[in-house]
């Protein structure tokens, strides 16, 4: 059991180098994005409105709209790392145990998807409006602009800084899960059929558990590829079966 939860030595050594300022910068970035999301929601600019706007655009334009936001977040992460003189391996982007991380991500992602189907959380049927262009666009969208961006921000950058700066490691993981949930609440709150209990269960409980799993996989191999693949599989399967 200890071997399963043992973290990569390079990861453990790298997070020891983080200072309180690194944690504060990560929290500032994440909560700025949270407040921005609530500001958009408060002004009626919510998830459904954005989907309606984007759906009127061409595939290339939709890709550009998504890319601009994701590139901004990714750019901010890299900018802060550069200012703090921290290399990309400190956010899990390296070749270290990449194969093991990918295989683990594929295995856990597959098990997770099958469990969702078995529990009735995911339909065991595909959408009938799918085309090759739609599949390609959404594969790119969910891989790069959702899975990669969120894993880089929430696990590679923020969670590692929390884990390295806080003495209570369990609290660090729970705090990371709380931040993950908060980033998704504005879009959930804009949906008329989503109530407070569902947000509490799906986000503050579900996201915290999922964050813990993604973070464990990242820290075990000191590599983000596994969590990115796992995250992508969940989102893409959800898209093609909704």
C-alpha positions in Angstrom: 0.0 0.0 0.0 2.8 2.4 0.8 4.4 1.7 -2.6 1.1 2.7 -4.3 1.0 6.1 -2.5 4.7 6.8 -2.6 5.5 10.0 -4.4 8.3 10.5 -6.9 11.6 11.6 -5.3 12.1 14.3 -7.9 8.7 15.7 -7.2 9.3 15.7 -3.4 12.6 17.4 -3.8 11.2 20.1 -6.2 8.3 21.1 -4.1 10.6 21.6 -1.1 12.0 24.6 -3.0 8.8 26.5 -3.1 8.3 29.5 -0.8 5.2 31.0 0.7 5.3 33.6 -2.0 4.9 30.8 -4.6 1.7 29.6 -2.9 0.3 33.1 -2.6 0.9 33.8 -6.3 -0.8 30.6 -7.2 -3.8 31.5 -5.0 -3.9 35.0 -6.4 -4.0 33.7 -10.0 -6.7 31.0 -9.2 -9.0 33.3 -7.2 -8.7 36.1 -9.8 -10.0 33.6 -12.3 -12.8 32.6 -9.8 -13.8 36.2 -9.3 -13.7 36.8 -13.0 -16.1 33.9 -13.6 -18.5 35.2 -11.0 -18.3 38.7 -12.5 -19.2 37.3 -15.9 -22.1 35.4 -14.3 -23.3 38.5 -12.5 -23.4 40.4 -15.7 -25.4 37.7 -17.5 -22.3 36.5 -19.5 -22.5 32.8 -18.6 -21.8 29.4 -20.0 -24.9 29.1 -22.1 -24.5 32.6 -23.5 -20.9 31.9 -24.5 -21.9 28.6 -26.1 -24.6 30.4 -28.1 -22.0 33.0 -29.2 -19.4 30.5 -30.1 -21.8 28.2 -32.0 -22.5 31.0 -34.5 -18.8 31.1 -35.4 -16.9 28.9 -37.8 -15.0 26.0 -36.5 -11.7 27.9 -36.8 -13.1 30.9 -35.1 -14.5 28.8 -32.2 -11.0 27.2 -31.9 -9.5 30.7 -31.7 -11.9 31.9 -29.0 -11.1 28.9 -26.8 -7.4 29.1 -27.6 -7.2 32.8 -26.6 -8.5 32.2 -23.1 -6.5 29.0 -22.5 -3.4 30.6 -23.9 -3.8 33.5 -21.5 -4.0 31.2 -18.5 -1.1 29.1 -19.7 0.9 32.2 -20.5 0.3 33.6 -17.0 1.5 30.3 -15.4 4.7 30.3 -17.5 5.2 34.0 -16.9 5.0 33.6 -13.1 7.3 30.6 -13.3 9.8 32.6 -15.3 9.7 35.6 -12.9 10.2 33.1 -10.0 13.0 31.4 -12.1 11.3 28.1 -12.0 11.7 25.7 -14.9 8.8 23.8 -16.7 9.6 20.6 -14.9 8.3 22.2 -11.7 4.8 22.1 -13.3 5.1 18.5 -14.4 6.1 19.1 -18.0 9.1 16.7 -18.6 10.0 13.3 -20.0 10.5 11.8 -16.5 8.5 8.6 -16.3 6.3 9.8 -19.1 5.4 6.3 -20.4 4.4 5.1 -16.9 2.3 8.2 -16.4 0.5 7.9 -19.7 -0.3 4.2 -19.2 -1.6 4.9 -15.7 -3.7 7.7 -17.0 -5.2 5.5 -19.7 -5.9 2.7 -17.2 -7.5 4.9 -14.6 -9.4 6.9 -17.2 -10.8 3.8 -18.7 -11.9 2.4 -15.4 -13.5 5.8 -14.5 -15.4 5.9 -17.7 -16.6 2.3 -17.3 -17.7 3.0 -13.7 -19.7 6.1 -14.9 -21.4 4.0 -17.5 -22.2 1.2 -15.0 -23.6 3.7 -12.5 -25.7 5.4 -15.1 -23.8 8.7 -14.9 -22.8 8.4 -18.6 -25.1 7.2 -21.4 -24.0 4.1 -23.2 -24.9 5.6 -26.6 -23.4 8.1 -28.9 -24.8 11.4 -30.1 -26.4 11.2 -33.6 -25.2 14.6 -34.7 -21.5 13.8 -34.6 -19.3 14.4 -37.7 -15.6 14.0 -38.4 -15.1 17.7 -38.2 -17.0 17.9 -34.9 -15.0 15.1 -33.4 -11.7 16.5 -34.4 -12.5 20.0 -33.2 -13.8 18.8 -29.8 -10.9 16.4 -29.4 -8.5 19.3 -29.8 -10.7 21.5 -27.6 -11.0 19.0 -24.7 -7.4 17.9 -24.9 -5.6 21.3 -25.2 -8.0 24.0 -24.0 -9.6 22.0 -21.2 -7.5 19.1 -20.0 -4.0 20.5 -20.6 -4.9 24.0 -19.4 -6.7 22.9 -16.2 -4.1 20.3 -15.3 -1.3 22.8 -15.8 -3.0 25.4 -13.7 -4.6 23.3 -11.0 -2.3 20.4 -10.5 1.1 21.2 -12.1 1.2 24.8 -10.8 -1.2 25.5 -8.0 -1.4 22.1 -6.2 2.4 21.6 -6.2 2.9 25.0 -4.7 0.3 24.3 -2.0 1.8 20.9 -1.3 5.3 22.3 -1.0 4.4 25.3 1.1 1.8 23.9 3.6 2.9 21.6 6.4 -0.5 19.9 6.5 -0.5 17.9 3.2 -4.1 16.7 3.5 -5.3 20.3 3.9 -3.2 21.3 0.9 -4.9 18.7 -1.3 -8.4 19.7 0.1 -7.7 23.3 -0.6 -6.7 22.4 -4.2 -10.0 20.6 -4.6 -11.9 23.6 -3.2 -10.2 25.9 -5.8 -11.0 23.4 -8.6 -14.6 23.4 -7.5 -14.8 27.2 -7.2 -13.5 27.6 -10.8 -16.4 25.5 -12.1 -19.2 27.0 -9.9 -20.1 30.1 -12.0 -20.8 28.0 -15.2 -22.9 25.5 -13.1 -24.8 28.3 -11.4 -25.9 29.6 -14.8 -27.6 26.3 -15.7 -31.3 26.5 -14.6 -31.6 22.7 -13.9 -28.6 22.7 -11.5 -29.4 23.2 -7.9 -27.3 24.1 -4.8 -27.2 20.5 -3.6 -26.0 19.2 -7.0 -23.3 21.9 -7.1 -22.2 20.9 -3.6 -22.2 17.2 -4.4 -20.6 17.4 -7.9 -18.2 20.2 -7.3 -17.1 20.5 -3.7 -17.2 16.8 -3.0 -16.7 15.3 -6.4 -14.1 17.7 -7.6 -12.1 17.5 -4.4 -11.9 13.7 -4.7 -11.1 13.9 -8.4 -8.5 16.6 -7.7 -6.9 14.3 -5.1 -6.7 11.5 -7.7 -5.3 13.6 -10.4 -2.7 15.2 -8.1 -1.7 11.8 -6.7 -1.1 10.5 -10.3 0.9 13.7 -11.1 3.0 13.5 -7.9 3.6 9.7 -8.2 5.4 10.1 -11.5 6.2 13.9 -11.4 4.5 14.1 -14.8 1.3 15.7 -15.9 0.7 13.5 -19.0 -1.3 10.9 -17.0 -3.7 13.3 -15.4 -4.1 15.2 -18.7 -5.1 11.9 -20.5 -7.4 10.9 -17.7 -9.1 14.3 -17.6 -9.4 14.3 -21.4 -11.0 10.9 -21.5 -13.7 12.0 -19.0 -14.6 15.2 -20.8 -14.5 13.8 -24.4 -16.6 10.7 -23.5 -19.1 13.1 -21.8 -19.2 15.2 -25.0 -19.8 12.3 -27.5 -22.4 10.6 -25.3 -24.5 13.7 -24.2 
